[in-house]
Amino acid sequence: MAEEQVRYYILFANYEQGLSLHDLLDQEGIPNRIAPAPRAIQGELSCGMSLLIQPEALEATRDCIRRHHAPHHAIVPLAGQIKPRRDRYC
């Protein structure tokens, strides 16, 4: 069985914080994707939105957050949240 890849989810108290950080990361060329907050961590002050960050972009993301004092709730590592064989609709 293949090892599950760890991805990092950035949680926010509201959508404005998430969209603001998404724009900052895009401006700096740091790969990120808007995603629903996984159910396993959704209850912790999350608005339901998260940014999905790959492990190789984690340090650049943390640096961007520090430099811009970007508000966020937490950065949470989770494995196995992406199911490549599920049905795709977009």
C-alpha positions as CSV (number, residue, x, y, z in Angstrom):
1,M,0.0,0.0,0.0
2,A,1.4,3.4,-0.9
3,E,2.1,5.9,1.8
4,E,-0.4,8.7,2.0
5,Q,0.9,12.1,1.2
6,V,0.7,14.8,3.8
7,R,-0.9,18.1,2.7
8,Y,-1.2,21.2,4.8
9,Y,-4.5,23.1,5.3
10,I,-4.5,26.7,6.4
11,L,-7.7,27.5,8.4
12,F,-9.3,30.9,8.8
13,A,-11.9,32.5,11.1
14,N,-13.6,34.0,8.0
15,Y,-13.6,33.9,4.2
16,E,-12.0,37.4,3.9
17,Q,-8.9,36.2,5.7
18,G,-8.7,33.2,3.4
19,L,-9.1,35.1,0.2
20,S,-6.6,37.7,1.3
21,L,-3.9,35.1,1.9
22,H,-4.8,33.3,-1.3
23,D,-4.2,36.6,-3.2
24,L,-0.9,37.2,-1.4
25,L,0.4,33.7,-2.1
26,D,-0.6,34.0,-5.8
27,Q,1.2,37.3,-6.0
28,E,4.4,35.7,-4.7
29,G,4.0,32.6,-7.0
30,I,3.5,30.2,-4.1
31,P,1.2,27.4,-5.2
32,N,-2.0,27.1,-3.2
33,R,-5.6,26.0,-3.7
34,I,-8.9,27.0,-2.1
35,A,-10.5,23.9,-0.6
36,P,-13.2,23.0,1.9
37,A,-11.8,22.5,5.4
38,P,-11.6,18.8,6.0
39,R,-14.2,17.4,8.3
40,A,-11.6,16.2,10.7
41,I,-10.5,19.7,11.6
42,Q,-13.6,21.8,10.6
43,G,-14.8,22.4,14.1
44,E,-11.9,24.4,15.3
45,L,-12.9,28.0,14.7
46,S,-12.9,27.4,10.9
47,C,-15.2,29.2,8.6
48,G,-15.3,26.0,6.4
49,M,-12.8,27.3,3.9
50,S,-9.1,26.4,3.8
51,L,-6.1,26.9,1.6
52,L,-4.4,23.6,0.5
53,I,-0.6,23.8,0.5
54,Q,1.8,21.2,-0.7
55,P,4.7,20.2,1.7
56,E,7.3,21.8,-0.6
57,A,5.6,25.2,-0.4
58,L,5.2,25.2,3.4
59,E,8.2,27.2,4.4
60,A,7.6,29.9,1.7
61,T,4.0,30.1,2.8
62,R,5.0,30.6,6.5
63,D,7.4,33.2,5.4
64,C,4.8,35.1,3.4
65,I,2.4,34.9,6.4
66,R,5.1,36.4,8.7
67,R,6.1,39.2,6.4
68,H,2.6,40.3,5.7
69,H,1.2,39.6,9.2
70,A,-1.6,37.7,7.4
71,P,-4.3,36.5,9.9
72,H,-5.1,32.8,10.0
73,H,-6.2,30.3,12.6
74,A,-3.8,27.4,12.1
75,I,-1.8,25.4,9.6
76,V,-2.8,21.7,10.0
77,P,-1.0,18.7,8.4
78,L,-3.3,15.9,7.3
79,A,-2.7,12.8,5.2
80,G,-5.1,10.9,3.0
81,Q,-7.6,13.7,2.4
82,I,-7.3,13.6,-1.4
83,K,-8.9,10.6,-3.1
84,P,-7.5,10.4,-6.6
85,R,-10.1,7.7,-7.7
86,R,-13.2,9.6,-6.7
87,D,-15.6,10.9,-9.3
88,R,-14.6,14.3,-10.7
89,Y,-17.1,16.9,-11.8
90,C,-14.9,19.8,-12.8
